[in-house]
Amino acid sequence: MNEPQWLSQSRSLSTAEVSDALDFFNLPGSAFGVRPIAGPSKLFGQAFTVRFAAIDHSQPGTVGDFIDRLEPGSVAVMDNGGRLDCTVWGGILSQLAAQKRISGTVVNGVCRDTAEADEAGYPLYACGKFMRTGKDRVQVEAYEQPVMLGDVRVCQGDLVIGDADGVVVVPRLRMQEVLTKALETRVIEAQILEAALAGMPLAEARKKYGYHTLQRSATTLAA
């Protein structure tokens, strides 16, 4: 099925452009502390969420075989509570995800085997990298339930966008209005740049096209 034009056009948006649009609607979404670790610094897709918890030694679980649940084009969002002492994503998963055409992985925590993600050309974002396994340290607590990514709540199906500057999350039910606003703002910023390059003072160009209120919410403007 062909995707709508606004969504196709939005695939080229930067995280900065989307972050400004989120600000306009007073929505959180910029995942603090999450950055590109390996593979291409670009991802775009809807979240498949996995939440981990500390191992329950009375009823131990596993770090999960969730890779088989993901659809091509989705983004694996792994919430390990921001733990930096053990990982929930490694080389086998990166290679399988690349083969399955998963868009990328984002970890609220650390990842490992980054050379394998690089070799597979697989986008991998996290709070850092560390070699120690999560096996017998953490276990899957829930699939397809709300998770945290940095300081941002992520629900199943939310849109996750990543580039060299980090990761932003757009709520599934607000995707069209947020992305449309980001596309409109891109046009205005291009006009400002064109005017400034043509010789107009930057302050004048910004005033002419309303630069300083581009991401200011409608509620704030009305007040």
TADA-V516166 format. One record per residue. N is the residue number from 0. PSI is psi in radians with two decimals (* if undefined). BURIAL is + if it has 24 or more other C-alpha atoms within 12 Angstrom, else -. D_CENTER is the distance of its C-alpha to the mean C-alpha in Angstrom with 2 decimals. Layout:
BEGIN
n: {N/N}
psi: {PSI/PSI}
burial: {BURIAL/BURIAL}
d_center: {D_CENTER/D_CENTER}
END
This chain:
BEGIN
n: {0/1/2/3/4/5/6/7/8/9/10/11/12/13/14/15/16/17/18/19/20/21/22/23/24/25/26/27/28/29/30/31/32/33/34/35/36/37/38/39/40/41/42/43/44/45/46/47/48/49/50/51/52/53/54/55/56/57/58/59/60/61/62/63/64/65/66/67/68/69/70/71/72/73/74/75/76/77/78/79/80/81/82/83/84/85/86/87/88/89/90/91/92/93/94/95/96/97/98/99/100/101/102/103/104/105/106/107/108/109/110/111/112/113/114/115/116/117/118/119/120/121/122/123/124/125/126/127/128/129/130/131/132/133/134/135/136/137/138/139/140/141/142/143/144/145/146/147/148/149/150/151/152/153/154/155/156/157/158/159/160/161/162/163/164/165/166/167/168/169/170/171/172/173/174/175/176/177/178/179/180/181/182/183/184/185/186/187/188/189/190/191/192/193/194/195/196/197/198/199/200/201/202/203/204/205/206/207/208/209/210/211/212/213/214/215/216/217/218/219/220/221/222}
psi: {2.30/2.41/2.70/2.72/-0.71/-0.57/-0.71/-0.78/-0.54/-0.26/-0.34/-0.03/2.56/2.84/-0.56/-0.76/-0.72/-0.67/-0.73/-0.68/-0.67/-0.71/-0.70/-0.64/0.21/0.70/2.39/2.96/-0.25/1.93/1.74/2.31/-0.11/2.28/2.86/2.37/-0.73/2.82/-3.03/2.45/1.05/2.18/2.71/2.02/2.99/2.52/2.39/2.04/2.45/2.23/2.36/2.77/2.88/2.57/2.37/1.79/-0.33/-0.51/1.22/2.40/-2.79/2.98/-0.05/2.57/0.76/-0.26/-0.54/-0.23/-0.31/2.46/2.63/2.40/-0.21/2.94/2.20/2.08/1.91/2.05/1.78/0.51/0.33/0.19/2.39/0.03/-0.12/2.66/2.77/0.19/2.25/-2.84/-0.72/-0.80/-0.73/-0.75/-0.71/-0.74/-0.69/-0.74/-0.62/-0.02/0.65/2.51/-0.47/3.09/2.45/2.24/2.19/1.38/-2.57/2.84/3.03/-3.10/0.76/-0.47/-0.61/-0.62/-0.70/-0.79/-0.61/-0.15/0.67/2.17/2.16/2.09/2.53/-3.09/-0.18/-2.96/2.52/2.50/-0.25/2.31/2.67/-0.15/2.30/0.20/-0.67/2.89/2.75/2.26/-0.62/2.58/2.58/0.56/2.80/2.43/3.02/2.45/1.79/-2.13/0.33/2.33/2.30/2.23/2.73/2.24/-0.15/2.68/2.26/2.21/2.31/2.56/-2.85/-0.33/-0.20/-2.60/2.40/2.68/2.26/2.16/2.40/-0.72/-0.09/0.15/-0.89/-0.80/-0.65/-0.82/-0.64/-0.73/-0.72/-0.70/-0.71/-0.72/-0.66/-0.73/-0.77/-0.74/-0.58/-0.65/-0.69/-0.80/-0.76/-0.76/-0.73/-0.71/-0.48/-0.06/-0.17/2.37/2.43/-0.72/-0.70/-0.74/-0.74/-0.72/-0.74/-0.71/0.16/0.65/-0.73/-0.15/0.17/-0.73/0.14/2.24/2.70/-0.61/-0.75/-0.72/-0.63/-0.49/*}
burial: {-/-/-/-/-/-/+/-/-/+/+/-/+/+/+/+/+/+/+/+/+/+/+/+/+/-/+/+/+/+/+/+/+/+/+/+/+/+/+/+/+/+/+/+/+/+/+/+/+/+/+/+/+/+/-/-/-/-/-/-/-/+/+/+/-/+/+/-/-/+/-/-/+/+/+/+/+/+/+/+/+/+/+/+/+/+/+/+/+/+/+/-/+/+/+/+/+/+/-/-/+/+/+/+/+/+/+/+/+/+/+/+/+/+/-/+/+/+/-/+/+/+/+/+/+/+/+/+/+/-/-/-/+/+/+/+/+/+/+/+/+/+/+/+/-/+/+/+/+/+/-/+/+/+/+/+/+/+/+/+/+/+/+/-/+/+/+/+/+/+/+/-/-/-/+/+/-/+/+/+/+/+/+/+/+/+/-/+/+/-/-/+/-/-/-/-/-/-/-/-/-/-/-/-/+/-/-/-/+/-/+/-/-/+/+/+/-/-/-/-/-/-/-}
d_center: {23.68/22.74/19.68/20.55/20.90/18.50/15.65/16.99/17.29/13.77/12.49/13.88/12.31/10.92/8.33/11.73/13.14/10.64/10.88/14.61/14.69/13.14/15.88/18.42/17.97/17.86/14.54/12.35/8.58/8.10/7.33/10.62/11.62/8.60/9.33/10.06/12.96/14.36/14.58/13.44/10.89/9.33/7.28/7.35/8.36/9.16/8.60/11.62/12.01/14.47/16.02/18.48/21.56/24.37/26.86/29.60/32.68/34.81/32.56/30.24/27.36/25.23/21.78/21.51/21.89/18.87/18.15/20.90/19.23/16.20/16.77/16.28/13.23/11.20/8.28/9.83/8.49/11.40/12.73/15.66/16.34/15.29/18.33/19.07/22.27/21.28/18.62/17.37/16.19/18.70/20.37/21.69/18.37/16.84/19.93/20.11/16.52/17.25/20.49/19.06/16.72/13.52/10.63/9.20/8.74/6.85/9.83/10.95/13.95/15.22/15.62/18.74/20.53/18.29/21.15/20.88/17.25/18.49/21.48/19.66/17.32/14.36/10.87/10.45/8.35/10.14/12.39/15.10/17.38/20.57/22.99/24.21/23.63/22.52/25.38/27.94/25.79/23.10/22.98/20.88/21.47/19.73/17.88/16.16/16.53/14.52/12.84/11.62/8.60/10.46/12.19/10.02/11.35/9.49/12.03/12.76/11.97/9.39/7.33/3.65/3.96/4.63/8.27/11.04/10.41/7.20/3.65/4.38/5.20/8.47/11.24/12.75/16.09/15.18/13.28/16.43/17.61/14.49/13.92/17.70/18.00/15.59/17.75/20.89/20.00/19.43/22.98/24.46/23.06/24.48/27.77/27.84/27.37/29.99/32.42/32.04/32.52/35.59/37.09/36.18/35.50/31.82/32.69/34.59/31.89/29.30/31.86/32.79/29.34/28.23/25.58/25.81/25.08/22.29/19.61/22.31/22.15/24.96/26.20/26.62/28.36/30.72/31.70}
END
